[in-house]
Structure formats: structure tokens, C-alpha cells
Amino acid sequence: MKNNLMDKYAIVGVGETDYSRGSGRSTRALATEAINNALADAGLKPQDVDGMLSYHGGDSTNSSTLAYDLGINLNFYMDCSGGGSSTEALVGLAIGAIEAGMADTIAIFRSMNGYSQVRIGGTGARAANPVSGPDLLRRTYGLASAVQSFAFTFTRHMMEYGVTSEHLAQIKVTHSNHASNNPKALMNHRVTIDDVVNSRWIVRPCAHLLDCCLETDNATCIIVTSIERAKDLRQSPAYIRAVQGRGTKLGGDFHYQHAPITRVAGHQVGPRLFDLADLTHDDIDVTGCYDAFTYTTLLQFEDYGFCEKGEGKDYVTSGITNLGGRRPNNTSGGHLCEGYTHGMNMVIENVRQLRGTVDDYCPQWAEGIHTYDYSEGCCRQVKDVNITMNMGWASPATGSAMILRR
């Protein structure tokens, strides 16, 4: 499949706020900070941006309000919903909007008080609205949150392929090891397999408390523009090799009625993405795999083809995803340990990996020197990163993915 847009667009700026559990600020204030940080990172001024996109949900603030605050004159904006596959899909929409001439440079943001205000399970200071729509068919049966809704898929997977809680716990251990070298991570201490399996159950048999992501208050932003504009900006561009957005498995929210229940959207999205990028799995140096729960990571490694179906437990326990391994995953700690952003922090991390500029505890990082010592409280920069891949997840049935290159 010919990809006429390969390497024509790039991510040129990234920014975020602190990851906290009580920001004490509005999502309007958080988003303004994150967008300003991304603009500064790129060496852009607000008037250089003329498009905005966001994943809009919970207590988010819309693009037009933020544009007013920032002094941005918008030629194009859109606020979308749709879960954690949004980030990669919005990058694809930004490319399309620029290609169509609707804008030249687009800021993509996510802002949420996901712990202190609107928690995804329907609790928090500003609880969810009364049950309506598809929730009428879910909450009646106790499916109030994502960990419950996704559990059908992975419970069956555990039965078929012999995955244990200890296998899943290794994913948390790996991501916590990475987060221990990340000054921004909310949970920046290392945990053990025993810590994970001895934490309280959330949903049996597939999720203990430490198998679940961190609910956090934060805002994040990435800026997309053409390579022609990127060449004049502050940072080395992260070229967008290919993006595939919002692919679905047959059946949508009721995908478990269409066999096999253990198959997720990466099975549809992955082959097309690699075809568009003209690359193979062996070309990928670093992955950012959506880790709302430990099991979402394992499922995606299988269905995106990094290992065969049923071999995910071996892939995640082999050391390949560790810093120093063949293909490190979620080097910031991801959603499990850095903070929950619906996937945007993992794109930000991969952009910085490609630049060679992740912030860590290396003793000489003030001079821009990485030690590549991955022991606790030291380095998380991967050596010689050329190509990264992000795998987004909205549900077992819906996903997006993107490949970036240096």
C-alpha cells in the first residue's frame, strides 16, 4: 500500500503539567500550561498555531475557550471523544486537516482532573451524569468501569493460554523500574511481583489494584506540522512515518459476541500500519503500549504481532521490554506509574526518546549526558533510538497506532 504522506509531517513540540492527585486547578488552567510548554519546546508563538484538536471528556475544557486564553486565531478545531485510542487518531486527523489546507500547525491536547474531579468509574467530586445510552446495557450488570468491561476478554485469555497473575505483575514491575528513573512519575518507586499479587483484588481473576493505571490530574500537548515548517523550529522533528486511527473489531462495544473474544483491535490495525510505514516489527526500537491495565499491554503485544497469540506471557517476562532489553516499552512508566493521560504521555515519551532528551536522574544530565545505567534512580534514555511505535486502546474492539522515526 503506497503511503504518500510518509515522513511529510512531524511532531515538533511536546509539553505537559505535573502528574498529581489533586491539582487544585481547572482543566482550563492545566491545558493552557501544557500547550504553552509545548509551544516553548517547539520554539513557536501562539500566533504560529492555527488549529487545535482535543480528546474531550469528563471535566475537559474545549479548544475554542483555550484559543481565546492563549491568543490563538483558529482556522480549524475539533473536540472529540472516544477513549484511549484518541491520541494517535488525532495525529492522523491533524495531518489530514493540514493536507486539506484547513490549518498549518495544530496543537493536540488532553486536559483532565481524572482523580480529583471526574473519575472514569463515575465517582469523584463531580460524579458522572445519570445513567443513559449504552450504559443502560452495562451498568445494570455491574460494568461501571473499564476494568470491569474489559475483563471478559482477558479472563477468557487467561483460561485459554495459562496466563497467571504473576505474568501480569511482571508488566507492572518493568514499568515501575522505568518510572523509578523518571522525575515526573507520580509513582516512582520500584515494586515487586509479590507487591502486585498481594494488592487487593479489583476484578478477579485479572486485575489487582497494582495491575491498574494511576488516576491523575494533568494536561498534555503535542504539536504537529509539516516537515517544511519543522525544519525551522527548535527541536529535531519526530517524523510521522505512519498512523492508523480508530480501527475496530466487528461488533464494537459488543465485540465479545464475535469470536474470538481474546482478539483485540490491534489484529486489524497492526498489519495496515506496518504496511503504510514499510517497516517490520524488527525495525521498532521502543514501544509505547497502552497500559490502562497490565493485561491491555499483553493483549496488544500479541495482536499487533510482536509475539504469537498466547505467547504474550513469555514476551513480557523475557526481559525484551526492559530498559537495556531489545525493545523497551513505556520507558516513562506509562499509565501504570507515570500518570494517566489517555495515551498522550507515551507519545510524548517516544518523541523525547527519538530526540535523546528524556529527563532522568543521570548525574551528568544537566550537561545533556546520559549514562545508560538503568539501575534505580539513574538513566532511562534508550541508546540509538531510530524508530518508535505507539499502540492506543479505547476498548478491546477499538484501537489506534502510530510509528515515528528520528
C-alpha positions as CSV (number, residue, x, y, z in Angstrom):
1,M,0.0,0.0,0.0
2,K,1.5,3.3,-1.1
3,N,1.7,6.0,1.7
4,N,2.0,9.4,0.0
5,L,2.2,11.2,3.4
6,M,5.1,9.2,4.9
7,D,7.5,11.5,6.6
8,K,5.8,14.6,5.3
9,Y,4.6,15.6,8.8
10,A,6.2,15.6,12.2
11,I,5.7,16.2,15.9
12,V,7.7,19.3,16.7
13,G,6.7,20.2,20.3
14,V,5.6,18.4,23.4
15,G,4.6,19.6,26.8
16,E,2.8,18.6,30.0
17,T,1.9,19.7,33.5
18,D,2.8,17.8,36.7
19,Y,1.0,14.5,37.2
20,S,-0.8,14.8,40.5
21,R,-3.8,13.6,42.5
22,G,-5.2,17.0,43.4
23,S,-4.1,19.7,41.0
24,G,-6.3,22.4,42.7
25,R,-6.7,23.9,39.2
26,S,-9.2,23.9,36.4
27,T,-8.6,21.9,33.3
28,R,-8.6,25.3,31.5
29,A,-5.6,26.4,33.5
30,L,-3.9,23.0,33.2
31,A,-4.4,22.9,29.4
32,T,-3.0,26.4,29.0
33,E,0.1,25.4,30.8
34,A,0.7,22.2,28.8
35,I,0.1,24.0,25.4
36,N,2.4,26.8,26.4
37,N,5.1,24.3,27.4
38,A,4.7,22.5,24.0
39,L,5.0,25.9,22.2
40,A,8.1,26.7,24.1
41,D,9.5,23.3,23.4
42,A,9.0,23.8,19.6
43,G,10.1,27.4,19.6
44,L,6.7,28.6,18.5
45,K,4.5,31.5,19.5
46,P,0.7,31.2,20.0
47,Q,0.1,33.1,16.7
48,D,2.1,30.3,14.9
49,V,-0.7,27.8,15.7
50,D,-4.0,27.9,13.8
51,G,-5.5,24.6,14.6
52,M,-6.4,22.6,17.8
53,L,-7.7,19.1,18.5
54,S,-8.5,17.5,21.8
55,Y,-9.8,14.4,23.4
56,H,-12.8,15.9,25.2
57,G,-14.4,14.1,28.1
58,G,-15.1,14.4,31.8
59,D,-14.2,18.0,33.0
60,S,-12.2,18.9,29.9
61,T,-12.2,22.5,28.5
62,N,-12.9,22.9,24.8
63,S,-10.5,24.2,22.2
64,S,-12.2,27.4,21.4
65,T,-12.1,28.6,25.0
66,L,-8.4,27.8,25.3
67,A,-7.6,29.5,22.0
68,Y,-9.1,32.7,23.5
69,D,-7.0,32.3,26.6
70,L,-3.8,31.8,24.5
71,G,-4.4,34.4,21.8
72,I,-4.7,31.8,19.1
73,N,-6.7,32.5,16.0
74,L,-8.2,29.2,14.9
75,N,-8.8,28.2,11.3
76,F,-9.7,24.7,12.4
77,Y,-10.6,22.9,15.6
78,M,-12.4,19.9,16.8
79,D,-13.0,18.3,20.3
80,C,-13.5,14.5,20.0
81,S,-14.4,11.7,22.4
82,G,-13.7,8.1,22.2
83,G,-11.3,6.7,24.8
84,G,-7.6,6.0,24.8
85,S,-7.2,5.4,21.0
86,S,-7.7,9.1,20.6
87,T,-4.1,10.4,20.7
88,E,-2.9,8.5,17.6
89,A,-6.1,9.1,15.7
90,L,-6.0,12.8,16.4
91,V,-2.5,12.9,15.0
92,G,-3.9,11.4,11.8
93,L,-6.7,13.9,11.7
94,A,-4.2,16.8,12.2
95,I,-2.2,15.5,9.2
96,G,-5.5,15.4,7.2
97,A,-6.5,18.9,8.2
98,I,-3.1,20.3,7.2
99,E,-3.0,18.4,4.0
100,A,-6.5,19.7,3.1
101,G,-5.4,23.3,3.7
102,M,-7.6,23.9,6.8
103,A,-4.6,24.7,9.1
104,D,-0.8,24.8,9.1
105,T,0.2,23.9,12.6
106,I,-2.1,22.0,15.1
107,A,-1.9,21.6,18.9
108,I,-3.4,18.4,20.2
109,F,-4.2,18.3,23.9
110,R,-5.8,16.4,26.7
111,S,-6.7,18.0,30.0
112,M,-8.4,16.2,32.9
113,N,-8.7,16.2,36.6
114,G,-9.1,12.5,36.4
115,Y,-8.6,11.8,40.1
116,S,-9.9,14.8,42.0
117,Q,-12.9,15.7,39.8
118,V,-14.4,13.2,37.3
119,R,-13.1,9.7,37.8
120,I,-13.8,7.3,35.0
121,G,-15.7,4.8,37.1
122,G,-18.3,7.5,37.8
123,T,-17.1,8.7,41.2
124,G,-15.2,11.8,42.4
125,A,-16.1,15.3,43.3
126,R,-18.0,15.7,40.1
127,A,-19.6,12.3,39.6
128,A,-20.8,11.1,36.2
129,N,-24.2,12.1,34.8
130,P,-27.2,9.8,35.4
131,V,-27.0,6.5,33.5
132,S,-28.1,6.7,29.9
133,G,-27.3,5.4,26.4
134,P,-25.1,2.3,26.2
135,D,-24.5,2.4,30.0
136,L,-28.1,1.3,30.4
137,L,-27.0,-2.1,29.0
138,R,-23.8,-2.2,31.0
139,R,-24.2,-0.7,34.5
140,T,-27.2,-2.9,35.1
141,Y,-24.8,-5.8,35.2
142,G,-22.1,-4.1,37.3
143,L,-20.0,-2.9,34.3
144,A,-19.4,0.6,35.7
145,S,-15.7,1.0,34.7
146,A,-13.2,0.0,32.1
147,V,-11.5,-2.7,34.2
148,Q,-14.8,-4.5,34.6
149,S,-15.9,-4.1,30.9
150,F,-12.6,-5.4,29.6
151,A,-12.3,-8.3,32.0
152,F,-14.4,-10.6,29.8
153,T,-11.7,-10.6,27.1
154,F,-8.8,-11.2,29.4
155,T,-10.5,-13.8,31.7
156,R,-11.0,-15.9,28.7
157,H,-7.4,-15.3,27.6
158,M,-6.1,-16.5,31.0
159,M,-8.2,-19.7,30.7
160,E,-7.0,-20.4,27.1
161,Y,-3.4,-19.6,27.4
162,G,-2.4,-20.2,31.0
163,V,-1.6,-16.6,31.9
164,T,-1.2,-16.0,35.7
165,S,-1.3,-13.0,37.9
166,E,2.5,-13.3,38.2
167,H,2.9,-13.0,34.5
168,L,0.8,-9.8,34.5
169,A,2.7,-8.5,37.6
170,Q,5.9,-8.5,35.6
171,I,4.5,-5.7,33.4
172,K,3.9,-3.5,36.4
173,V,7.4,-4.4,37.7
174,T,9.0,-3.4,34.4
175,H,7.1,-0.1,34.1
176,S,7.9,0.7,37.8
177,N,11.6,0.1,37.1
178,H,11.4,2.7,34.3
179,A,9.4,5.2,36.4
180,S,12.0,5.0,39.2
181,N,14.3,6.9,36.8
182,N,11.6,9.4,35.8
183,P,11.5,12.6,37.9
184,K,7.9,13.3,36.7
185,A,6.4,10.0,37.6
186,L,3.7,10.1,40.2
187,M,4.6,6.5,41.3
188,N,8.4,6.5,41.1
189,H,9.4,3.6,43.3
190,R,10.0,0.1,42.2
191,V,7.6,-2.7,43.0
192,T,7.9,-6.5,43.1
193,I,5.8,-9.3,41.8
194,D,4.7,-10.0,45.4
195,D,3.7,-6.4,45.8
196,V,1.4,-6.7,42.8
197,V,-0.2,-10.0,43.6
198,N,-0.7,-9.2,47.2
199,S,-2.5,-5.9,46.5
200,R,-6.3,-6.1,46.8
201,W,-8.4,-7.5,44.0
202,I,-10.3,-5.1,41.8
203,V,-11.7,-7.7,39.3
204,R,-11.0,-11.4,39.7
205,P,-9.0,-13.1,38.2
206,C,-7.3,-10.5,36.0
207,A,-6.7,-7.3,38.0
208,H,-5.3,-6.5,41.4
209,L,-5.0,-2.9,42.5
210,L,-1.5,-2.6,41.2
211,D,-2.5,-4.0,37.8
212,C,-4.5,-0.8,37.3
213,C,-3.3,2.6,36.0
214,L,-2.9,5.7,38.1
215,E,-5.9,8.1,38.1
216,T,-4.3,11.5,37.8
217,D,-4.9,15.2,37.3
218,N,-2.8,16.5,34.3
219,A,-2.7,18.1,30.9
220,T,-0.6,17.1,27.9
221,C,0.0,18.5,24.5
222,I,1.8,17.6,21.2
223,I,2.2,19.9,18.2
224,V,2.0,18.6,14.6
225,T,3.1,20.5,11.4
226,S,4.7,19.9,8.0
227,I,8.3,19.0,7.6
228,E,8.8,22.2,5.7
229,R,7.9,24.2,8.8
230,A,9.6,21.8,11.2
231,K,13.0,22.4,9.7
232,D,13.0,26.0,11.1
233,L,12.0,25.1,14.6
234,R,13.9,24.4,17.8
235,Q,13.8,20.7,18.1
236,S,14.7,17.8,15.8
237,P,11.4,16.7,14.4
238,A,9.9,13.3,15.2
239,Y,8.8,12.2,11.7
240,I,5.4,10.6,11.4
241,R,6.1,7.5,9.4
242,A,2.6,6.2,9.5
243,V,-0.6,6.4,11.6
244,Q,-3.7,4.2,11.7
245,G,-6.6,5.5,13.7
246,R,-9.7,4.0,15.3
247,G,-9.7,0.6,13.7
248,T,-12.4,-1.6,15.1
249,K,-13.1,-5.3,15.6
250,L,-16.5,-6.4,14.3
251,G,-19.2,-5.8,17.0
252,G,-17.9,-2.6,18.6
253,D,-18.9,-2.5,22.3
254,F,-20.4,-5.9,22.0
255,H,-17.3,-7.4,20.4
256,Y,-17.3,-10.4,22.7
257,Q,-20.2,-11.8,20.7
258,H,-17.8,-12.2,17.7
259,A,-15.2,-14.9,18.2
260,P,-12.5,-15.0,19.3
261,I,-13.2,-13.0,22.4
262,T,-9.5,-12.8,23.1
263,R,-8.8,-10.9,19.9
264,V,-8.4,-7.1,20.1
265,A,-8.3,-4.3,17.6
266,G,-4.6,-4.5,17.1
267,H,-5.2,-7.5,14.9
268,Q,-6.9,-5.2,12.4
269,V,-4.8,-2.1,12.9
270,G,-1.3,-3.6,13.0
271,P,-0.9,-5.1,9.6
272,R,-2.1,-1.9,7.8
273,L,0.1,0.3,10.0
274,F,3.3,-1.7,9.2
275,D,2.3,-1.7,5.5
276,L,1.9,2.1,5.5
277,A,5.2,2.5,7.3
278,D,7.0,0.0,5.0
279,L,8.6,-1.5,8.2
280,T,8.5,-4.7,10.2
281,H,8.4,-5.4,13.9
282,D,12.2,-5.9,13.9
283,D,12.6,-2.2,12.9
284,I,10.9,-1.0,16.1
285,D,13.4,0.1,18.8
286,V,11.0,1.4,21.5
287,T,7.2,0.8,22.1
288,G,4.6,2.8,24.0
289,C,1.8,0.3,24.6
290,Y,-1.4,1.4,26.3
291,D,-1.3,0.2,29.8
292,A,-4.6,1.1,31.4
293,F,-4.2,-2.3,33.0
294,T,-1.4,-4.8,32.8
295,Y,-3.5,-7.1,30.7
296,T,-4.2,-4.5,28.0
297,T,-0.4,-4.3,27.3
298,L,-0.1,-8.1,27.0
299,L,-3.1,-8.4,24.6
300,Q,-1.7,-5.7,22.3
301,F,1.7,-7.1,22.1
302,E,0.1,-10.3,20.8
303,D,-2.4,-8.8,18.4
304,Y,0.0,-6.2,17.0
305,G,2.2,-9.1,16.2
306,F,5.2,-8.7,18.4
307,C,4.6,-12.3,19.5
308,E,2.2,-15.0,18.6
309,K,-1.2,-15.3,20.2
310,G,-0.8,-17.0,23.6
311,E,2.9,-16.0,23.8
312,G,2.4,-12.6,25.4
313,K,3.2,-14.0,28.9
314,D,6.6,-15.1,27.6
315,Y,7.2,-11.8,25.8
316,V,6.6,-9.7,28.9
317,T,8.7,-11.9,31.2
318,S,11.6,-12.4,28.8
319,G,13.3,-9.0,29.5
320,I,12.8,-7.7,26.0
321,T,10.6,-4.8,27.2
322,N,13.0,-3.7,29.9
323,L,15.4,-0.8,29.7
324,G,18.5,-2.5,28.3
325,G,16.4,-5.1,26.5
326,R,15.8,-5.4,22.8
327,R,12.7,-3.3,22.7
328,P,11.9,-1.3,25.8
329,N,8.3,-0.5,26.5
330,N,6.8,2.6,28.3
331,T,10.1,4.0,29.3
332,S,8.5,6.8,31.4
333,G,6.5,4.3,33.4
334,G,3.4,4.7,31.3
335,H,-0.1,4.9,32.7
336,L,0.7,2.3,35.4
337,C,3.3,4.5,37.0
338,E,3.8,7.9,35.5
339,G,0.2,9.1,35.1
340,Y,-2.9,8.5,33.1
341,T,-3.4,10.7,30.0
342,H,-5.3,8.5,27.6
343,G,-2.0,7.7,25.8
344,M,-0.6,11.1,25.2
345,N,2.3,10.9,27.7
346,M,3.5,7.8,26.0
347,V,3.7,9.6,22.6
348,I,5.5,12.5,24.4
349,E,8.0,10.0,25.9
350,N,8.7,8.4,22.5
351,V,9.3,11.8,20.9
352,R,11.8,12.6,23.6
353,Q,13.4,9.2,23.2
354,L,13.9,9.9,19.5
355,R,15.5,13.2,20.3
356,G,17.7,11.7,23.0
357,T,16.4,14.1,25.6
358,V,14.4,12.2,28.2
359,D,14.8,13.8,31.6
360,D,16.1,11.3,34.2
361,Y,18.4,11.1,37.2
362,C,21.7,10.7,35.3
363,P,24.3,12.6,37.3
364,Q,25.5,14.4,34.1
365,W,22.1,15.1,32.6
366,A,22.5,18.8,33.3
367,E,25.2,18.7,30.7
368,G,23.0,16.6,28.4
369,I,24.9,13.4,29.0
370,H,23.2,10.0,29.5
371,T,25.0,7.1,31.3
372,Y,22.7,4.3,30.0
373,D,22.9,2.9,33.5
374,Y,19.4,1.6,34.1
375,S,19.7,0.9,37.8
376,E,17.3,2.6,40.2
377,G,17.4,6.4,40.2
378,C,19.5,6.7,37.1
379,C,19.0,6.7,33.3
380,R,16.0,5.9,31.2
381,Q,17.2,7.1,27.8
382,V,17.5,4.2,25.3
383,K,20.7,4.2,23.3
384,D,20.5,4.7,19.5
385,V,16.7,5.0,19.1
386,N,15.7,5.4,15.5
387,I,12.1,4.2,15.3
388,T,9.3,4.0,17.9
389,M,5.7,2.7,17.9
390,N,2.7,3.7,20.0
391,M,-0.3,1.4,20.4
392,G,-3.5,3.1,21.6
393,W,-6.5,1.4,23.2
394,A,-10.1,2.5,23.7
395,S,-11.6,-0.9,24.3
396,P,-10.8,-4.5,23.1
397,A,-12.7,-3.6,20.0
398,T,-11.1,-0.2,19.1
399,G,-7.5,0.9,18.7
400,S,-5.1,3.2,17.0
401,A,-1.4,3.1,16.4
402,M,1.5,5.3,15.1
403,I,5.1,4.8,14.1
404,L,7.6,7.7,14.5
405,R,11.2,7.9,13.3
406,R,14.2,10.1,14.1
